[in-house]
């Protein structure tokens, strides 16, 4: 009993606060139960029928969940993005498990798996090979699109970010200045402005005749944008490396690149993995901004799911559904980041 | 050849070569883009010309602080958009700070229920996209709230309906402007006084301000919102878009800031709390006198960047149609076709907003640090 009531009723003001909070929780819980269960509608064909009972319209989700998850991807082909997503999640889970980092054999297996998995996912999504009907980029949507924009964007950004971070701390003033300029520029402008830039201005920036799908342009904008934030995180890691490491590498006769690739970066990146995961979480949420350039990611598809007349006017159910998806992925990742932080003993060493 | 290899070993020369290469690369890229832009514009019989901003804008947007109307120039429209962005940012920053402090204290409270609830709330708002929350609040406000006739009365004369929020406000009169100017001048003057006199200086400025106001003010008239026809007249009104935007920004950003504040408070050495307790300070006193001043120094840099990200995130306003800077440039592009110029203006304005905030907060940060160092 004490374990549960401990700290709740040990003094008068505390007890008052606890009672107040319990009362609020009780009311919120009863209200939610009433909406989600008592007055909910499970079988209805229009939003109006749901509105008559005044509760949640789960019939809508039963009808529309595939549109929300996969966007405008052709209905009969939706097993392909589902499979691609499953492959991706399995690969990520395998890569993220720390036991797989220790043995060289497993690392090689992981590399091979990605090497085979990436083209497989591409073929599954795009089609046009092995008898799969081709699906153009503009029909990609939903959760696979969100996942792709975030992970491909962050992966590209990572490469750029390492170079930027190295340039940001290097001794050459001109290169340092260029890197600072890049980082401060991209951290100073809102992502929306950047998305407008690639959506509206792209035809002006390249020679006439060059075209690029809007999806790839958005992908590029994400990569450039997140590179600036990741570069700052990596810089933190670089600056935490004791000067002795640089000296030791130099005294072994290592040059700049050799020292960085073999000695400095492995240590620096290890300490910043948690903050890189946090940036990935931010990227995952921020991909929802592609709604402004009318792409159908998870959130865009949720918006579109109520466009049809019979479901018009619903908004809590689709938003709640995608919120749960975002919440599940993001809290899993942040729990992972915290666990990793403990494991790596950042700040404790 | 051997001489060249010898020379390459000299770090100075190598650095020079690398830097020249990088500079040439960047310069080449920029020139290439510039050439493309001018070429593409010329092909469409356009040039880069900011002259259009003096022209007449025909679009209208409801609310703005600078009194823009259709028919005014585009400069004025941009100013109105900027004013709206700044307004959202300032209100948002203020409310976010209040909510974040409350959440952080709840999270650290010895009451386990309060700590748990705050934790759940923070996790939920941090792990869903801001845009999703914004769309949700906007829909909730315009769909779920009653019309003006059945408006919810939050406080006397404060009404919330699906047309937005209305508050009573004092009628503007010249004395307000005069008093505000005197106060600003007084506070700036007080900053130049030696430290010991500063408090007296500020007090003197306040007194003079009150005197000016008392001498110059007509009887203060409060404009109260009144229901006339289908909507409220009078008072200060905010659109549902503004209210939704502020709620979404505050709820989202406060989740992040609460965690920052919490880690700042936890970052103050435990001995400090114990020392405060052993001096007989209560928990509230210890927080106010011992913990907060020290935590402040830890949290200022991250909180600055959170204020900045709130300002930048306010650009999501464009999605729900609140007339902020991004929205104005979007509409201007569709009206004039001046995409390059408008986006340049947009980027420059946001960059300078970031720069100004960063400079202000850095100087504040330096002062706090200096005070701590001089102890």
Interface residues (C-beta under 8 A of the other chain):
Chain A: X6 X7 X8 X14 X17 X18 X21 X22 X25 X171 X172 X173 X174 X175 X178 X185 X187 X188 X189 X190 X191 X192 X193 X196 X197 X200 X201 X203 X204 X205 X206 X207 X208 X281 X285 X286 X288 X289 X291 X292 X299 X303 X313 X315 X316 X319 X322 X323 X326 X327 X330 X331 X334
Chain B: X15 X18 X19 X22 X23 X26 X33 X36 X37 X39 X40 X41 X43 X109 X110 X111 X112 X113 X114 X117 X123 X124 X126 X127 X128 X129 X130 X131 X132 X135 X136 X139 X140 X143 X312 X313 X315 X316 X318 X319 X326 X329 X330 X333 X339 X340 X343 X346 X347 X350 X351 X354 X355
